[in-house]
């Protein structure tokens, strides 16, 4: 199969999605019809096809789709059973690729963003938590962070441990990287931000 250019909303795209047997990956910028929900998606979910969706905000799929949000999704795309990749084409059309290189690159892009994106509905950090993340990412100790925030060292360590749990991080370094990727850190901090291991381990 070469590349078939499809017009927006035509039957060919629906027919392609209807061939899904195991998984559909969706990248949605929220601005193009390619990655909008369709009735065929609801049908696929009912018959057990797994959907993973990356989007910057709400995505109107019924229960059963696993959705994560990212501050910015770079492109719209669909990947069906890792056999086909559907990408935007000229004149508001869509192009279907069966080339392994194109499919592999699209899947890799999806997985990289998925790994650092937040499940939809996840509790966002409070302003105080963002302040703590910024302080710790600068290399400040727990004691100094507590003094700056006007709280106890125990509170700093408890909050840091909670943030690590919510970020799915095993270390403060990893938590800082994930917080930056999710846009949890102030502008300018996220570029080189990571939570260094402060003096004393988080406890209590």
Buried (B, 14 or more C-beta within 10 A) or exposed (E): EEEBEBEBEEEEBBEBBEEBEEBBBBBBBEEBEBBBBBEBBBBBBEEEBBBBBBBBEEBEBEEBBEBBBBEEBEBBBBBBBBBBBBBBBEEEBBBBBEEEEBBEEBBEBBEEBBEBBBEBEEEEBEEEBBBBBBBBBBEBBBBBBBEEBEBEBEBBBBBBBEBBEBBEBEEBBBBBBBBBBBBBBEEEBBEEBBBBEBEEEBEE
